[in-house]
Amino acid sequence: MFKLLENEADWQELRESVPILIVFKHSNICPISIAAKERLVSVDYLLPDIYELVVQDNEDLSGLIANELGIKHETPQVLVIQNGESVYDRSYEEIKGDNLVDFVRNLQKESK
């Protein structure tokens, strides 16, 4: 299920409390972003919640996330954060639902 990520306080709380946090940063007018979201929507029922950040609505938060995680800002971009650190970072056509599902399932197995 997709949930909106809209402010820094929510980001900090999620980063500290969610064991495997998935963040999808995108533009809601870019065809590449729309296609990437469709690929994630097709598998979202197999994943924990996906926190969606619409970049043009919140560029500052998108930049903050990139800075805090030490990653390059991209749009669209899907991140998996574990223990507050980025462990998966894909952008553009690299965003594939099946690959994300496999990665998250492996993390879940390792965490048990």
C-alpha positions as a Python dict, from the first residue, in 0.01 Angstrom:
ca = {
    (1, 'M'): (0, 0, 0),
    (2, 'F'): (123, 346, -85),
    (3, 'K'): (125, 611, 187),
    (4, 'L'): (226, 975, 146),
    (5, 'L'): (547, 1099, 304),
    (6, 'E'): (495, 1472, 344),
    (7, 'N'): (719, 1616, 615),
    (8, 'E'): (1051, 1589, 792),
    (9, 'A'): (903, 1478, 1125),
    (10, 'D'): (735, 1178, 960),
    (11, 'W'): (1058, 1097, 773),
    (12, 'Q'): (1262, 1100, 1095),
    (13, 'E'): (1007, 887, 1280),
    (14, 'L'): (984, 632, 997),
    (15, 'R'): (1361, 617, 950),
    (16, 'E'): (1407, 540, 1321),
    (17, 'S'): (1115, 304, 1374),
    (18, 'V'): (1038, 105, 1058),
    (19, 'P'): (1268, -200, 1024),
    (20, 'I'): (1250, -207, 643),
    (21, 'L'): (1141, 128, 504),
    (22, 'I'): (1058, 168, 134),
    (23, 'V'): (1051, 522, -7),
    (24, 'F'): (946, 603, -362),
    (25, 'K'): (1039, 956, -472),
    (26, 'H'): (884, 1071, -798),
    (27, 'S'): (723, 1340, -1008),
    (28, 'N'): (352, 1300, -1073),
    (29, 'I'): (383, 1455, -1421),
    (30, 'C'): (693, 1278, -1558),
    (31, 'P'): (620, 980, -1789),
    (32, 'I'): (924, 790, -1655),
    (33, 'S'): (801, 838, -1297),
    (34, 'I'): (450, 732, -1391),
    (35, 'A'): (581, 414, -1554),
    (36, 'A'): (800, 338, -1251),
    (37, 'K'): (504, 381, -1018),
    (38, 'E'): (295, 145, -1232),
    (39, 'R'): (568, -118, -1198),
    (40, 'L'): (556, -80, -819),
    (41, 'V'): (177, -72, -798),
    (42, 'S'): (170, -411, -970),
    (43, 'V'): (358, -567, -675),
    (44, 'D'): (276, -341, -380),
    (45, 'Y'): (53, -610, -224),
    (46, 'L'): (368, -822, -180),
    (47, 'L'): (559, -550, 7),
    (48, 'P'): (546, -357, 332),
    (49, 'D'): (402, -6, 294),
    (50, 'I'): (568, 210, 30),
    (51, 'Y'): (608, 571, 141),
    (52, 'E'): (556, 798, -156),
    (53, 'L'): (718, 1140, -184),
    (54, 'V'): (599, 1362, -468),
    (55, 'V'): (913, 1561, -539),
    (56, 'Q'): (753, 1871, -691),
    (57, 'D'): (536, 1902, -379),
    (58, 'N'): (829, 1865, -140),
    (59, 'E'): (1169, 1923, -298),
    (60, 'D'): (1327, 2019, 35),
    (61, 'L'): (1235, 1686, 196),
    (62, 'S'): (1360, 1495, -106),
    (63, 'G'): (1695, 1676, -82),
    (64, 'L'): (1712, 1618, 293),
    (65, 'I'): (1660, 1244, 247),
    (66, 'A'): (1935, 1227, -14),
    (67, 'N'): (2174, 1422, 209),
    (68, 'E'): (2100, 1221, 523),
    (69, 'L'): (2143, 890, 341),
    (70, 'G'): (2450, 1005, 147),
    (71, 'I'): (2298, 920, -189),
    (72, 'K'): (2248, 1108, -515),
    (73, 'H'): (1902, 1261, -556),
    (74, 'E'): (1715, 1107, -850),
    (75, 'T'): (1357, 1117, -974),
    (76, 'P'): (1205, 864, -991),
    (77, 'Q'): (1394, 677, -722),
    (78, 'V'): (1309, 387, -493),
    (79, 'L'): (1501, 340, -170),
    (80, 'V'): (1503, 67, 89),
    (81, 'I'): (1627, 181, 427),
    (82, 'Q'): (1724, -62, 701),
    (83, 'N'): (1854, 49, 1039),
    (84, 'G'): (1846, 408, 915),
    (85, 'E'): (2080, 339, 620),
    (86, 'S'): (2011, 305, 249),
    (87, 'V'): (2062, -57, 142),
    (88, 'Y'): (1887, -35, -198),
    (89, 'D'): (1878, 258, -440),
    (90, 'R'): (1732, 233, -789),
    (91, 'S'): (1621, 501, -1030),
    (92, 'Y'): (1460, 546, -1371),
    (93, 'E'): (1419, 220, -1564),
    (94, 'E'): (1616, 32, -1295),
    (95, 'I'): (1298, 43, -1083),
    (96, 'K'): (1148, -302, -1123),
    (97, 'G'): (879, -436, -895),
    (98, 'D'): (994, -799, -900),
    (99, 'N'): (1352, -703, -814),
    (100, 'L'): (1231, -490, -524),
    (101, 'V'): (1011, -771, -393),
    (102, 'D'): (1303, -1018, -408),
    (103, 'F'): (1536, -776, -231),
    (104, 'V'): (1288, -698, 49),
    (105, 'R'): (1199, -1065, 100),
    (106, 'N'): (1569, -1149, 139),
    (107, 'L'): (1607, -868, 395),
    (108, 'Q'): (1306, -999, 584),
    (109, 'K'): (1453, -1352, 592),
    (110, 'E'): (1788, -1220, 715),
    (111, 'S'): (1617, -1020, 989),
    (112, 'K'): (1449, -1324, 1143),
}
